[in-house]
Amino acid sequence: MKLRSSVVLALDSLLKYEVNQLIENSLSEDLFSGDATTDILFNNAVHGKASILAKSDGVLCGSDVVSKVFERIDSRLKIEWFLHDGDSFVGKDKVSVAEISGSIASILKGERTAINFLQHLSGISTQTKVYVDAISAYKTQILDTRKTIPGLRNLQKYAVKIGGGKNHRKNLSDGILIKDNHINVASKHGYGFDSIISKMKKNAPKDLKVEIEVSNIEEVVRALESDADIIMLDNMSSEEMKVAVEIIDSKALTEASGGINLDNIVSVAQTGVDFISIGALTHSVSAIDFSLEMI
């Protein structure tokens, strides 16, 4: 069974370059000196077919990456996808999401690297969709964070988009976010809360919005008076967030962050915040269960 989703995103040129580098590194790691088992048992003339099976429910992500893995191993391999990135599936009956045909040796050599990418990225897109669906009745949008695996950030953020979420900053140059450490250190060098925002507004490139992290209502008022573009409500209770949103009154965008999970996300969305950022989308997601089986 599969449910066709309207969310199908192509990898952009930068991401394609990064994916190629990741694949090279991953295959070098797994095929350091070849495949001792496969190389003894099969030569490249032995051909066959394999199926990639989904064994748990989820949202597919990583089909392009998997295709590139097998293409890098052996450009003569043929892969046919029955689902595409963004498609939902029910895995209780072992859904076949793709079939690969060609050299058995080549298929087996690419199996683990391909499945590793597919299960991780599909885990992110699946978990993101769970969060997005949980608050679909509200205006609030789900954001990811920079809490990503080194080297995988853009690919993980792609998976968040496939699941229906939005990307926060991709890197430190992608936006201004004044966090507690910035505030604490700056205060020791003569900068008050208000003057920090003022300095940022004066010197930041015009296309970058200035966001500041606050932890109480007093800081919310000061951030608003200092003309912050986005106010991050960090580790505040839903009751405090509701008051903060009323005070801000759409004069700035609002982002809720810290300690938000599926148990409390609806109550946070009900406060009227514009965004909820969730690090768990990328830093501790569970993999979707896939396997590759020879037919």
Secondary structure by P-SEA (a helix, b strand, c coil): cbbbbcccccccaaaaaaaaaaaaaaaaaaaccccaaaaaccccccccccccccccccccccaaaaaaaaaaacccbbbbbcccccbbbbcccccccccccccaaaaaaaaaaaaaaaaaaaaaaaaaaaaaaacccccbbbbbccccccccaaaaaaaaaaaccccccccccccccccaaaaaaaaaacccaaaaaaaaaacccccbbbbbbbccaaaaaaaaaacccbbbbccccaaaaaaaaaaacccbbbbbbcccccccaaaaaaaccccccccccccbbbbcbbbbbcc
